[in-house]
Amino acid sequence: MGDKLLQALELYENTFDDSFPTIPMSGRTEEEMIDMINKCVSAKKDVYDMGYLDIEAVY
């Protein structure tokens, strides 16, 4: 994991008091995950509220 992704993961956790779900995102590139995290933080919505993942789904 690169430093930029680690920083983005820390930002997500500090913003939402929850960790970013990396396992269901394992097929994504680091750049894609960083972009998702930045969009979530900017919108003040987590990955579920942004529609990236379904909270009811089993991954």
C-alpha positions in Angstrom: 0.0 0.0 0.0 1.3 3.4 -1.0 1.7 6.4 1.3 -1.1 8.3 -0.5 -3.6 5.5 0.1 -2.5 5.1 3.7 -3.1 8.9 4.2 -6.5 8.7 2.5 -7.5 5.7 4.6 -6.5 7.7 7.8 -8.5 10.7 6.5 -11.6 8.5 6.0 -11.3 7.0 9.4 -10.8 10.3 11.1 -13.8 11.8 9.2 -16.3 9.0 9.7 -15.0 7.3 12.8 -15.0 4.1 10.8 -12.5 2.4 8.6 -12.8 2.4 4.8 -13.9 -1.1 3.6 -10.8 -2.2 1.7 -11.8 -5.9 1.2 -14.9 -5.2 -1.1 -12.7 -2.7 -2.9 -9.8 -5.1 -3.5 -10.5 -5.1 -7.3 -10.0 -1.4 -7.4 -6.7 0.4 -8.0 -5.2 2.6 -5.3 -6.0 5.6 -7.3 -9.6 4.6 -7.6 -9.9 4.1 -3.8 -8.2 7.4 -3.1 -10.6 9.1 -5.5 -13.6 7.5 -3.7 -12.3 8.5 -0.3 -11.7 12.1 -1.4 -15.3 12.3 -2.9 -16.8 10.8 0.3 -14.9 13.2 2.6 -15.8 16.2 0.4 -19.5 15.2 0.4 -19.4 14.2 4.0 -21.0 10.9 3.1 -19.5 7.4 3.7 -19.2 4.8 0.9 -22.7 3.5 1.6 -24.3 6.9 1.4 -22.4 7.7 -1.7 -23.6 4.5 -3.3 -20.2 2.8 -3.8 -21.4 -0.1 -1.6 -24.7 -1.5 -0.5 -24.9 -1.9 3.3 -27.3 -4.8 2.9 -25.0 -6.8 0.5 -22.6 -9.5 1.6 -19.1 -9.0 0.1 
